[in-house]
Amino acid sequence: MVAGPHLTERAQLCNLLAEKGPGAPTLCEGWTTHDLAIHLYVRERRPLAALGILVPGPPAALLKYTSERTRGALAYDRLVGRLRSGPPLAARPFDRYFLHEYFVHHEDVRRAGGEGTFELRSSGEMGGLEDGLWREMRFLSKVLARRVPVGLELHSAGRERITAKRGSPAAVLEGRPSEILLYLMGRGAVARIVLEGPEEVVAAVHSTSFAI
């Protein structure tokens, strides 16, 4: 049986985390690869604490506490090993819906040197990843683009256009599905995209804070 793109991306992310070690930089401001591994572990295996990623107050405090406990309890290589083994059995049916997260965090490590110091993965290497990300974007883009003050259309060659934010005037964001996702996940500095539209509309999109 051929592994789904989420399993392939998880494995490649874990390979890179193991290769880089715990102190390597990432695109997540202030985070090393060790911090990123803890984030992924807590999100996957401590769901109550993971609510703190989205909710301030007590959930955020619980997330901080759980992350600190995890850092003290699990060595980096064991963290990566746990991530490589996959989520708990009960969560495995839902794992395929996190393809976008595995891809973005994989690129957080790959592209941490900054724009121009990395190569895009080839179409052959990406396999079914681009199609899988575009499917997720039909819903996810509407969440990620909710703060955009103008309309926003997404276009990737050979694929059906997605309306991320209804409105007029509108900008058009073009590129590979993977690059569009990186832009909408706040990695615009390294995303290879083209944003077209009236000057003031393009400026409004670029000035948006994209975050979950």
GIDA-V753157 format. One line per field, one symbol per residue. phi: phi as a letter, one per 20 degrees, with the letter a starting at -180 (. if undefined). burial: # if it has 24 or more other C-alpha atoms within 12 Angstrom, else .. Layout:
# GIDA-V753157
phi=???
burial=???
This chain:
# GIDA-V753157
phi=.fffffffffffffgfffffnfdffcffgndeffffffgfffgedcffffgffddfngffffffffffffgfecfgffgffffffnfggfeffeffedggfffffffgegdffofndcdfffgffflefffffffffgdfffffefefecfbddccgncffdefbfqcfcddddqfgfffggffendgfdeeccdcqggfffffffefeeaf
burial=....##########.###.###.#####...###############..#####.........##.##..##....#########.##.......##.###############...............###########.###.#############.....####....###################.####.##....##.###.#.##.
